[in-house]
Amino acid sequence: MHESFWPHFPYPFPASPGLPHWWDAVWWVIQVVVMTGLLMGLRALAQAVDRDMAAAEQESPPGGGR
C-alpha cells in the first residue's frame, strides 16, 4: 500500500476493484462527526463535574469544615 497524504479507509475489500472516489470524503465526514460528538460529550461531563464541585464548595462551611 503506498503512502499518501490524505487518509483512506485502512481495510481492503476482497474482490473489489477499488474504493469509489466519494469514500474519502465520506470517511472525513464520519471522523469529524465522531470527534465532534466525543468533544461535546467530554465538555458536558467536565461542566457537570465543575457544577458539582462548585455546589459542594458552597455547601461546605467556611474553613473547610475542620
N, C-alpha and C positions, 0 to 999 in steps of 0.2 A: 504494500500500500504506500503510495507516495505521500510525502508530507506537503500539506498546503496550508496557506494562511487561514482560510475560512474553515470553521468546524464543519463536520459532516457526521452523518449517522454512523456510529462506530461498528455496527454489526452487519456483515454481508448477508444478503438474502440468497438462499440456494436457488439455482436455476433462474436467476434474474439477470436480464441484460444490463442492469444498472438502475440507479435511483433516478426518478424524474427530477427535472431541474427545480421544481417548486418545493421539493422536500427540504432543501437547506433553509429556505425562508420560513417554512412551517416549523422546523426544528428551532430556529431562533425565537420565533413567537412563543413556542411551548416553554423554552427556557426563561424567557422574560416573564411570562405569566407565573410560572412556578416560583421563580426567585422573588418576584414582587409579592406573591402570597406569603412566602416564608418571612420576608422582611416585615410585612404588615402584621403577621401573627406575632412575631417576636416583639414588635413595637407595642402591640396591645398588651402582651404579657408584661413587658417592662413597665408600662404605665400602670397596670393593675398592682404590681409589686410596689411601685412608688406611692400609690394611693394608700395601700395597706400600711406602709411604713410611716407615712405622714399621719394617718389616723392613729396608729399606735403611739406616736410621739405626743400627740395632743391628749391622749387618754392617760398617759403616764404622769405621775406627779412631778413637780419640779425637783431637780437634783437627782434624777434617775431612780427615785423610789427606794433609796437606801436609808 
